[in-house]
Amino acid sequence: QGKFTLLRDTRTDGSFLVHHFLSFYLRAGCKVCFVALLQSFSHYNIIAQKLGVSLTAAKERGQLVFLEGLKSCLDLLFGEEEEQSGQPSPLQFMSESASNLKALFDFVRTSLTPTGSDSWKGPVLLVDDLSVLLSLGATPVAVLDFIHYCRVAVCSQLKGNIVVLVHSNEDSEDEENELVVNSLCHHSDLILWVEGLATGFCKDVHGQIKIIRRVSLELTAEQDHVQIYQYKIQDKNVTFFARGLSAAVL
């Protein structure tokens, strides 16, 4: 509880980790606020069904609060956004001159603050993918402020967890995105860094994952624990193995 997990991908797609954490926390009985900026609800729902979870049922019973970023953006841009119960759109910053993510933070806090009838185990904020906020016009400072306030509200006050996906590319000229990624790396309790193979595409090894446990955050003299595995994504699960020990190679 109270942990901040950063999912980082470079030269590959790390969204399989988002689907894992979403189905994992819903099965565990946690209250989940999913800020989905990258894909539609039906996309996540189809994959979740393969993993044995129904997002539609989770929404109906109040366990899942889903923000469909693609739809909200279009509604805002074309003026079709209907204010629900007098509340502004969570992505209100797109139509304002000030790059302020307060409306998005208020949406997250309201969604995860327990009510008297709630019996969920713990709140979880899941964001896919944070880099999209920069593309929509938010400044790096606004994005980092948003994550900071979410950490205070969700991790510290509500004793919940946050899982955030960001795309990164060391060769990229997108300085704003790299600033956000590097800043988040310094604050994360756990980093799952998915990378494409340096040697190129392989049908039996889809990439490697670096698991970094940030022991140094606890102000001990120990160094961070780093483990590196390679993986292959299958239809309903992912196989992990030590580097060079793929079944296809052996």
Secondary structure, DSSP 8 states (H G I E B T S, - for coil): ---EEEEEEESS--HHHHHHHHHHHHHTT-EEEEEE-SS-HHHHHHHHHHTT--HHHHHHTTSEEEEEHHHHHHHHHTT----BTTB--TTGGGGSSS---HHHHHHHHHHHS--TT---S-EEEEEE-THHHHHTT--HHHHHHHHHHHIIIIIIIS--EEEEEEE--TT---HHHHHHHHHHHHH-SEEEEEE--TT---SS--EEEEEEE-GGGGT-S---EEEEEEEEE-SS-EEEE-TT--TTT-
